[in-house]
């Protein structure tokens, strides 16, 4: 089954459902409804675990293809019954202290999983990681995935070198290992990052640089239930965000300086730059951070500072609306404004928005089977992998087309 590239067309249709052959949905009495009902029944009988597996691989492969700059050519997933040879072949390289640096040094781009045999998360990840390695091996150029048993005494030096404190930890190594980036995908947070105490404006400016998300707790004293809940939040989200805490809000570069707390202040380099929150229930804090740290519209261009937000966008379980256009075009600002307005309308309603520069999105185009002559275009990918496309889009059509998509989706669920 094709999952990396579906040829998307929309001839004479305002909304086209891309799953095999093109189909147009208008009402529950439209032609093909019975066939679609049967198809949906089949999908509902599929194993949820298998579906999650495919989506994890699909997301992982897509994100790595974007980061690596590989050509995501049409690739097929095949079952074990279809290809016994591929089942027996291992695509993930096994590395240890004796061959790690030599192997990494030969690659401009390599992904390494540091794992422990006893780790339950590692065991669950293993088959999906192997499948992802199989798919990525066929890219041009190939993307290599490797693994290291970081619990082995002989590999302790490697674990220390890469500051491995939890399993599994996935590292992306570039230029022969000279540049290292942690892949923060859909896994549990295990890497300890301390919350830094802010005692001066110098401390605050060093932590809050305006380039990344920083979460700061302001307290009258570092004790009590609310401070303990903030500490619990830092423990829970420590691999994804940097935290600070202070007794004096006047030290912080932005936001109301007269507050004495307790309050959580989130700094971010997009949308509103500062957001305050006062509900110290741990679950409420986590939900606040997740929502406030996500751009209303994620930008995908050649700016590397946007990369963490792009990764977060594709790891999000929401349906994904992706608008691709030429950022240098005369209508770019109009598209951005219209897209932002629509994204605001659907915020918190299970639909996330991304706007990509067509020039920087060629890997995404190959991945989704899109063409340059369809730009400007919008494509929506649902949480179960279904795709909907509107090519040659006008700015004023964004709102009505997304609304039409929601109507179609509702009719399919009935």
GUVEXDO-384140 format. One record per residue (C-alpha): x, z, y. Coordinates in steps of 0.1 Angstrom, whole numbers. Layout:
# GUVEXDO-384140
[rec [X,Z,Y]]
...
//
This chain:
# GUVEXDO-384140
[rec [0,0,0]]
[rec [14,-9,34]]
[rec [18,21,56]]
[rec [47,12,79]]
[rec [33,-21,93]]
[rec [-3,-33,95]]
[rec [-9,-66,112]]
[rec [-34,-57,140]]
[rec [-57,-84,154]]
[rec [-88,-83,175]]
[rec [-102,-118,179]]
[rec [-134,-119,199]]
[rec [-140,-82,192]]
[rec [-138,-54,218]]
[rec [-130,-30,190]]
[rec [-114,-39,157]]
[rec [-109,-16,128]]
[rec [-76,-23,111]]
[rec [-76,-14,74]]
[rec [-70,-45,53]]
[rec [-94,-72,65]]
[rec [-107,-69,100]]
[rec [-142,-55,104]]
[rec [-165,-49,134]]
[rec [-187,-18,135]]
[rec [-218,-17,156]]
[rec [-245,3,139]]
[rec [-250,19,105]]
[rec [-270,-12,95]]
[rec [-242,-36,103]]
[rec [-229,-60,75]]
[rec [-204,-43,52]]
[rec [-218,-8,57]]
[rec [-223,-3,20]]
[rec [-188,-14,13]]
[rec [-175,9,39]]
[rec [-195,38,25]]
[rec [-180,33,-9]]
[rec [-146,30,6]]
[rec [-150,62,25]]
[rec [-163,79,-7]]
[rec [-131,68,-24]]
[rec [-110,82,4]]
[rec [-129,115,3]]
[rec [-120,118,-34]]
[rec [-83,113,-27]]
[rec [-61,143,-31]]
[rec [-56,160,3]]
[rec [-21,169,-8]]
[rec [-13,132,-15]]
[rec [-27,122,19]]
[rec [-6,149,37]]
[rec [24,137,17]]
[rec [20,101,29]]
[rec [14,111,65]]
[rec [44,134,65]]
[rec [66,105,52]]
[rec [50,81,76]]
[rec [56,103,106]]
[rec [91,113,95]]
[rec [101,76,90]]
[rec [85,65,123]]
[rec [102,92,143]]
[rec [136,85,128]]
[rec [132,48,133]]
[rec [126,55,170]]
[rec [155,79,173]]
[rec [179,57,153]]
[rec [169,25,169]]
[rec [164,8,136]]
[rec [142,-21,129]]
[rec [111,-8,112]]
[rec [104,-39,92]]
[rec [74,-42,69]]
[rec [80,-17,41]]
[rec [57,-8,12]]
[rec [52,25,-6]]
[rec [49,20,-44]]
[rec [38,44,-70]]
[rec [59,55,-99]]
[rec [38,34,-123]]
[rec [46,3,-102]]
[rec [83,8,-100]]
[rec [100,29,-126]]
[rec [134,19,-114]]
[rec [129,33,-79]]
[rec [117,66,-95]]
[rec [149,70,-114]]
[rec [171,61,-85]]
[rec [180,89,-60]]
[rec [183,79,-24]]
[rec [192,112,-9]]
[rec [230,118,-9]]
[rec [242,151,-23]]
[rec [269,165,-1]]
[rec [291,196,-3]]
[rec [323,210,13]]
[rec [345,185,-5]]
[rec [328,153,8]]
[rec [307,163,38]]
[rec [329,154,67]]
[rec [343,122,51]]
[rec [308,109,44]]
[rec [293,119,77]]
[rec [323,103,95]]
[rec [314,69,80]]
[rec [279,69,95]]
[rec [268,63,131]]
[rec [235,79,122]]
[rec [228,102,92]]
[rec [201,129,86]]
[rec [212,160,67]]
[rec [189,187,52]]
[rec [205,221,47]]
[rec [185,238,19]]
[rec [185,266,-7]]
[rec [173,260,-43]]
[rec [153,292,-42]]
[rec [135,283,-9]]
[rec [98,275,-15]]
[rec [96,253,16]]
[rec [126,234,4]]
[rec [110,228,-29]]
[rec [79,214,-13]]
[rec [99,192,10]]
[rec [122,177,-17]]
[rec [99,150,-31]]
[rec [88,139,4]]
[rec [123,139,17]]
[rec [133,117,-13]]
[rec [104,93,-6]]
[rec [114,91,31]]
[rec [150,83,21]]
[rec [137,55,-1]]
[rec [118,39,27]]
[rec [145,44,53]]
[rec [171,29,30]]
[rec [154,-5,34]]
[rec [156,-5,72]]
[rec [180,-28,91]]
[rec [205,-11,94]]
[rec [196,15,67]]
[rec [191,51,77]]
[rec [209,75,53]]
[rec [194,109,43]]
[rec [215,136,27]]
[rec [213,172,17]]
[rec [236,202,13]]
[rec [230,234,-7]]
[rec [238,258,21]]
[rec [233,288,-1]]
[rec [263,278,-23]]
[rec [293,300,-16]]
[rec [315,269,-15]]
[rec [294,255,13]]
[rec [292,286,34]]
[rec [317,271,58]]
[rec [294,242,65]]
[rec [264,265,70]]
[rec [284,285,95]]
[rec [297,253,113]]
[rec [261,241,118]]
[rec [247,276,125]]
[rec [222,274,96]]
[rec [202,306,95]]
[rec [170,294,79]]
[rec [158,269,53]]
[rec [152,240,54]]
[rec [171,230,85]]
[rec [173,193,92]]
[rec [201,180,114]]
[rec [205,145,129]]
[rec [242,136,132]]
[rec [254,106,153]]
[rec [287,89,159]]
[rec [303,103,128]]
[rec [290,138,134]]
[rec [302,141,170]]
[rec [267,145,183]]
[rec [243,169,166]]
[rec [205,172,171]]
[rec [181,194,151]]
[rec [150,176,138]]
[rec [121,199,147]]
[rec [94,185,125]]
[rec [64,201,109]]
[rec [80,230,92]]
[rec [81,268,96]]
[rec [104,282,124]]
[rec [133,299,109]]
[rec [162,296,134]]
[rec [167,327,155]]
[rec [169,323,193]]
[rec [170,355,214]]
[rec [148,360,245]]
[rec [172,363,274]]
[rec [168,390,300]]
[rec [167,377,335]]
[rec [183,402,359]]
[rec [192,379,388]]
[rec [184,345,404]]
[rec [215,332,388]]
[rec [202,342,354]]
[rec [169,325,361]]
[rec [184,293,374]]
[rec [207,290,344]]
[rec [178,293,320]]
[rec [151,274,340]]
[rec [168,241,348]]
[rec [136,220,352]]
[rec [145,198,323]]
[rec [129,216,294]]
[rec [101,240,285]]
[rec [110,277,292]]
[rec [87,306,285]]
[rec [92,338,305]]
[rec [75,372,301]]
[rec [71,393,333]]
[rec [67,430,326]]
[rec [67,463,345]]
[rec [87,477,317]]
[rec [101,464,284]]
[rec [78,485,262]]
[rec [42,487,251]]
[rec [18,466,230]]
[rec [19,435,253]]
[rec [57,434,253]]
[rec [57,438,215]]
[rec [33,409,212]]
[rec [55,388,234]]
[rec [84,397,212]]
[rec [63,386,182]]
[rec [56,353,199]]
[rec [94,347,204]]
[rec [99,354,167]]
[rec [72,330,157]]
[rec [82,301,180]]
[rec [120,307,184]]
[rec [131,274,168]]
[rec [110,253,192]]
[rec [113,270,226]]
[rec [136,291,248]]
[rec [124,324,260]]
[rec [133,349,288]]
[rec [119,382,300]]
[rec [122,400,334]]
[rec [110,429,354]]
[rec [109,410,386]]
[rec [89,378,392]]
[rec [107,373,425]]
[rec [138,362,406]]
[rec [119,332,391]]
[rec [123,298,409]]
[rec [86,289,408]]
[rec [52,305,407]]
[rec [36,335,423]]
[rec [64,360,431]]
[rec [42,390,438]]
[rec [29,395,403]]
[rec [42,426,384]]
[rec [29,416,350]]
[rec [24,417,322]]
[rec [21,379,324]]
[rec [36,350,305]]
[rec [48,322,327]]
[rec [56,287,312]]
[rec [79,264,331]]
[rec [78,227,322]]
[rec [91,194,336]]
[rec [58,176,338]]
[rec [22,178,350]]
[rec [17,212,367]]
[rec [52,227,367]]
[rec [42,263,362]]
[rec [14,278,341]]
[rec [5,316,339]]
[rec [-13,333,310]]
[rec [-24,369,307]]
[rec [-41,372,272]]
[rec [-15,389,251]]
[rec [-32,384,217]]
[rec [-4,367,197]]
[rec [-27,339,184]]
[rec [-39,333,219]]
[rec [-4,332,232]]
[rec [7,307,206]]
[rec [-23,285,214]]
[rec [-15,287,251]]
[rec [21,276,245]]
[rec [11,248,223]]
[rec [-14,234,247]]
[rec [6,240,279]]
[rec [38,225,265]]
[rec [22,192,256]]
[rec [21,165,283]]
[rec [-14,153,291]]
[rec [1,118,286]]
[rec [34,116,267]]
[rec [58,90,281]]
[rec [79,68,258]]
[rec [107,49,275]]
[rec [145,48,275]]
[rec [148,83,291]]
[rec [163,105,263]]
[rec [148,136,280]]
[rec [113,124,268]]
[rec [124,123,232]]
[rec [114,159,222]]
[rec [79,153,236]]
[rec [76,120,217]]
[rec [86,138,185]]
[rec [60,165,192]]
[rec [34,139,199]]
[rec [38,123,165]]
[rec [40,156,147]]
[rec [7,166,163]]
[rec [-23,164,138]]
[rec [-46,149,165]]
[rec [-56,113,165]]
[rec [-32,94,187]]
[rec [-41,69,215]]
[rec [-10,48,224]]
[rec [-11,26,255]]
[rec [18,0,257]]
[rec [25,-19,288]]
[rec [54,-32,309]]
[rec [63,-3,332]]
[rec [78,-29,357]]
[rec [45,-47,361]]
[rec [25,-46,393]]
[rec [-4,-28,375]]
[rec [18,-2,359]]
[rec [8,26,384]]
[rec [-29,17,380]]
[rec [-26,19,342]]
[rec [-8,52,344]]
[rec [-35,67,367]]
[rec [-64,54,346]]
[rec [-47,66,314]]
[rec [-41,100,328]]
[rec [-77,104,339]]
[rec [-90,95,304]]
[rec [-65,118,288]]
[rec [-77,146,310]]
[rec [-113,139,299]]
[rec [-103,142,262]]
[rec [-79,171,265]]
[rec [-86,196,237]]
[rec [-109,172,219]]
[rec [-86,161,191]]
[rec [-72,130,208]]
[rec [-36,129,222]]
[rec [-23,102,245]]
[rec [10,84,248]]
[rec [21,56,272]]
[rec [50,35,262]]
[rec [71,9,280]]
[rec [68,-23,259]]
[rec [105,-30,266]]
[rec [116,2,250]]
[rec [90,2,222]]
[rec [101,-27,200]]
[rec [105,-4,170]]
[rec [70,9,175]]
[rec [57,-26,178]]
[rec [73,-35,144]]
[rec [61,-3,129]]
[rec [25,-10,139]]
[rec [27,-48,136]]
[rec [21,-54,173]]
[rec [31,-85,194]]
[rec [44,-88,229]]
[rec [16,-113,238]]
[rec [-10,-85,231]]
[rec [4,-63,260]]
[rec [-11,-44,277]]
[rec [-27,-29,246]]
[rec [-40,3,233]]
[rec [-40,14,197]]
[rec [-55,45,182]]
[rec [-43,60,149]]
[rec [-66,85,134]]
[rec [-54,116,115]]
[rec [-60,98,81]]
[rec [-40,67,92]]
[rec [-68,44,102]]
[rec [-59,22,132]]
[rec [-80,7,160]]
[rec [-66,-19,185]]
[rec [-76,-33,218]]
[rec [-51,-60,230]]
[rec [-48,-76,265]]
[rec [-63,-45,281]]
[rec [-74,-42,317]]
[rec [-70,-8,335]]
[rec [-107,-3,339]]
[rec [-113,-9,302]]
[rec [-94,22,290]]
[rec [-122,47,294]]
[rec [-150,25,280]]
[rec [-129,14,250]]
[rec [-119,50,241]]
[rec [-156,60,244]]
[rec [-165,31,221]]
[rec [-139,42,196]]
[rec [-154,77,195]]
[rec [-189,62,189]]
[rec [-175,41,160]]
[rec [-158,71,146]]
[rec [-189,92,147]]
[rec [-209,65,130]]
[rec [-184,63,102]]
[rec [-186,100,96]]
[rec [-224,100,92]]
//
